[in-house]
């Protein structure tokens, strides 16, 4: 049974919510993060990324975290952040154009992650997991819910529809033109209905936030070792999640970008053609529109790729047949000799949510030499890989909605 619980969130005063909450930007977005922080002294990024105040210094928790704590304490002292008095579930809705994503923010069990009932499809990097552990240990909170997905439920859908018909607690438009709504649920009857309905599910699945989940689990383990008599109900045995059903998720493709001069050598395309049929398709990047289609874009030329039957017939199981796995094996490894796509400095990634023109611009500016364009991994493929306890290649999915940091903060009760 899925063990989810309401909790007393630390969250922005309604007056400041659009200033405090911020997009959750990864480690490669330092310039963007600092730009947001410079213009907005109330951004929760000052708590998440205090090291950016120190002119490019390498992360140093002992030196940098105290500044982040100063921001957090000031936000609380000045009532910019206020903790709810009642345990609650939170309905979060993100609207992007005509597409909307709606989910329930709750606390999920570390034990269920440890026991593989909250299932993963990606590996985590020890260094990144350790950074998250250090941050949770110092600040005693988690400001960014992990995105989980679950089988569709008529009851949950009905409850959500009833709630979102009411006036939201928060409603604001962020700088990236997304609209965000949030409702607070704290009446006992509805809390009970939600908790009991989720208890029907044997498994939940991580859609986005593998490192945050692993960091939360490591934090719980740290506390348990220090407190062998723990009951299992302590706050550190849970972590914040946003639960969105299978049908309401959206997965974008994740294109591969490579800096490698071999793409200009005469034998480059013949190497590709050992494994793929190639079709020239003009001077604009090719956007695959169905599974097992791939694109190459380099030197102002685009090609459509299809894996040759003799190689396709040798693939077995869901993992080997993923488009990202085919790219990994037959292009990254065999053509570019990239053995570890997590660490090879020649390789970077761009998600399809930004549009194909971004791919064209990056290659045209010679920031990279070639783009490999892909069709997105499906939700069903993600679930099947997780069910089989398999691991996808890095950057296999760009899942939306992307949770904001500082909107709903899980903290000591």
N, C-alpha and C positions, 0 to 999 in steps of 0.2 A: 504493500500500500504506500502511496505517495504521502509523505509527512510534510505538509506545509502548514504554516501558522501565521496568524496576524502578529504584528509587532508595533511598537511605539516609535514611529520614525522621527528623526530629527530632519526638519525640512524648512525651506525658506518661508518667512513671512510673505503673505500674498503680495504685498507691496513691492517686494524685491525679487520675486521668483525669476523674472526674465534676466536679471542681472547676475544672480547667484549661480543658477544652473548653467552648465556649459557643455559643449560637445565633448565626448570622451575621445581625445586625440591620442594616437599612439606615439611611440618614442621617436618616430621619424618626423613628427610634425612640430618640432621645437619652435621654428620661426612663427608658425601660425598660432601656437599656444601662447608664446610670449607677446605677440601682437594683441591677442585678446586680453591678456593679463595687464598689459601696459595701459590700455584704454579703459579698463574696468577694474577698479580696486575691490569690487564685491564678488568677483568671479571665484567660484569654488576651486578653480585651477590653482589659485594661490596656496591652497591646502594640498592639492594633489601633486603639484609640480613646483615646490618652493625652490628647487635647485636652479630654476631658470632665472632667478633673481641674481645669480652669482656669475654672470658673464662667461658662460660656457664652461664652467668648472665641471669636472666629473662628479657624478652623484656621490654625495657624502652625507649619509643620514645624520651623523653626529653634529655636523655643522649646519645642514640645511633644514632638517625637520623642525628645529625650534622656531624658525621663522614661520613655517607653515602652521605650527601650533598657535603662534601669536595671532595669525589671521583667524583660525578656528575659534579661539577664545573670544576674540573681539566680536566676531559674528554672533556668538551666543550671548555675550554680555550685552550687546546692543540690540538684542532681539531680532537680528536679521535672520538667524536660525532659531527655531523654537521646536521643542520636542512635544509630540502629541501626548496627551494624558491617558488615552485609551488605546489598547491594542487594536490595530486596524488593518484591513486590506486596502489597497489603493488601485483604482482602475486608471490606467495610463493609456492615453490615446495620442498617437502621432499622425498627423495628416500631411502627406507629401503630394501636392497636386490633387488629383482625384482619387488617390490611393490612401487608405487609412489602415493603421495597425492599432489594435486594441488588446491589452493584456492586463493581467492581475499581478500586482507587485506584492510579494509575500516573503516570508522567511522559509528557506528550505534546509533540510537536514544534511549535515556533513556526513553522518553515518550512511545515508543513502548514496552519497557519492562514493564513499569508501567501499561500500558493498556492491558497487556497480549497478545500483538502481537509478541513479542519475548518470546517464551514459554519455561517453565522450566519443568524438570521432577525430580528434587531433591530439598530437603529443604536445607536451609543454616543455619549455626551455627552463632548465634549473635556475639560471641566472635571473630570468624575468620573474619566475615564481618566488625566488628569494627576495627580490625587490618589493614585491607585493606583500609578502610576509612581514618584512621590516616596516612597511608603511602601516599595515593594520596594527602591528604590535605597538607602534609609537602612538598612533592617533586613536586607537581603540574604536575605530569605526570603519565602515566600508561605504563609500559614497556612490558606487556605480553598480546597480543590480546586474547580475548575470542573466542572459537571455536563455530561457528554457522553452522547449516546445513539448506538446502533449497531444494525444488523440482528441479530435473534436468532441465536444460535449454539448448536447442540446440544453441541459440545465444551466451550464456556465454561460452559454450564449444568451439564454433568456434573462438570466440575472444581470449580465452586462448591459443588455438592451434596456432593462428597467432603470439601471443606474444612470446610464448616459443620456437618458431622456430628461434628467434633472440638471439644474445649473451646476457646472463644475466648480470645484474649489479653486483651481487654477485654469486660466485660459490665456495663452500668450503666443506671440509669433517670434521665433528666434531669428538671429541675424542671417541664418542660412535659408530663410523663407519657409521653414516648417512651422506648422501650428501644433501646439501642445496643449492637451486638456488633461486634467487630473481630478478624480473624485475620491473622497474618503469614505470608506465603509466601516462603521464601528457598531452597528446594531447587532445584538447577539444572534438573532435568528438568521440573518444573512451570513454572518461569519460562520455559523454552524453549517449552513447549507453548502457553502463553498468548501470548507474543510472536509466535510464528509464526501462531497462529490469527487474531490481529488484523491481521496483515500481508495477509490475504486481502481485507480491506475497502478499497475505493477511497476511501471518505469516512466521516468521523465528523461528528456534528452537535451544536452547542451547544444544550443544553436550558435551562441556566441559568448565568449568569456571563459575559455578553458583555463587561462592563467589565473584569473581572479578566483575561480573555483578551487584550483589547486592551492593558491595562496591562503584561502580561507580554511581549507582542510589542514594545511600545515600549521596555521595559527591555533586551530582547535587541538591538534596533537600536542603542541607546545604547552597549552594550558592543562591538558589532561595529565601530562607527565608531572606537572607541578602540583596537580590536585587529583591524586588517584581515587579519591572518594567522590568524584563528580557524579551527578545524577543523570546527565544527558539533557537536562532542560536549561542549562546555563546558556547565556546569550552566545557564547563563543562556539557552541555546537550547531549554530545555524548561520546562514548567510543570505543576503537579499537577492531575490530573483524576480524577473518579470516573465510570467507564463503566458505564452501566445500559442494558440492551437496550430496544428500542422497547416491547415488550410489558409491561415491568416499570415503566415510568414512569406517573405519574398526573398529569393536568393538571386543575386546578380553573379555574372561571370567574373573571374579574376584573371586578367591578362598577364602574361609574362613579358618582361622587358630585359634585354640583355645588352651589355656593353662588351662587344667582342669584334675585333677587326676582321676576323676570319669570314664574316658575311660578305666582304668585298673580294674575296679570293675566287678565282675561276671555278674551283672545285666545290664551292659551298652548296649550290643547288643540286649538283649530282649526288652529294652526300645525303641531302634530304630525300632525293628521289629514289634512294635505295629502299626507303620505307614507305613513302607516300606518293600517290599520284598528285602532281601539281598542275594547277590551271591558272595562267595569268589572268588577273581581273582588274586591270587599270592601275591608276596611281593613287587611289584612296584605300585606306585600310579595309580589309574584308571582315564583316561582322557575321560570324557563324549564326545561323538561324535554326539549326537542329543539331542533335547529338551526333558525334563522330565527324563533324566538320571542324576544320581548323583554318586559321589564316596566318600568313606571314606578311609583314610589312617592313621593308627596308629599302634604302637607296631610292626612295620615291616610287617603289613598285610594290604591288600587292599580289599575293597568290592564295588561291584556295587549295587546301590540302585534304586528302582522304587517305586513310591508312590502307595499304595494300592488303588484299584478302589473305595472303599467306601469313601475314603477321597478325591480322585480326583473328584468324582461326585459332591461333595459339594462345589467345587470352581466355582466361577462365575466371568465373566469379565476378561479383559486383565490383570489387576493388580494382582488379586489373582492367575492367572495361570502362572505368571512369575516364572521361576526356582528360581530366587533369593527370591521371596515371599514365595514359597514352602519351601525353606531352612530356611527362617526366621521363619515361623510358626511352622513347624513340627520338625525341628532339634534345632535351636537356642533357641526358646521359650520353646517348650514342653520337649525336652530332656535335654538341658543344662541350662534351666531356665534363659536365657539371655533376659531380658525385653527391654533393650535399647541398640541396637547394635551400636549406635553412641558413647556411653560412657563406656560400660562395659570393664574393663581393661583386661579381659580374651581373648577378641576377637581382632584379627588383620586380615589383608587382604594382598593378593599378586596377582598381575595381571598375566594373562596368557601369556602376551608377553614375559615374562622371561623364559618360558618353564617349563615343568612338573618336570624336575630334580631339580629345585629350591625348589619346594614343598617337594620333597623327602629329600633334604639336610636339610631343616629347621626342619622337623620332626625328622630325624635321629640324628641331633645334640641336640635334646631335647630342642630346643628353644621354641617349642610348643609341645603339646601332640597329636594333631590330626589335619588333614586337611580335609576339605569338598571341593571336587572339583566339578566344575559346567561347563555347556555348556554356551556359551555367549548369552547375551540378543541381540536381533536383532534390526537393525535400525527401522524397522516397529513397533516393540513393543515400542521403545522409543517415536516415533512420536504419536502412539495411546494413550499412557499414558499421554503425554503432551496435546494432543487434548482434553482429558477428564478432564483436570485440576487435575490430580492425581499425587501422589508423590511415586517414587520408594523407596525401602529400601536403606540405605547407601551403597555406593560402589557397585552399580549394573552394572556399565559399566566402562571399560577402553577403551577410544576412542583414535584412532590415526587418523591424526597426532597430536603429542604433540607440542604445540607452544614453541618456545624459547623465553627467556626474553632478552631484550636489542638488538633485531634485528631490530624491528620497534617500536618506542616509540611515543605514543600519548602525546602531551604536549601543553602548552599554545601557542596559535597562535600569 
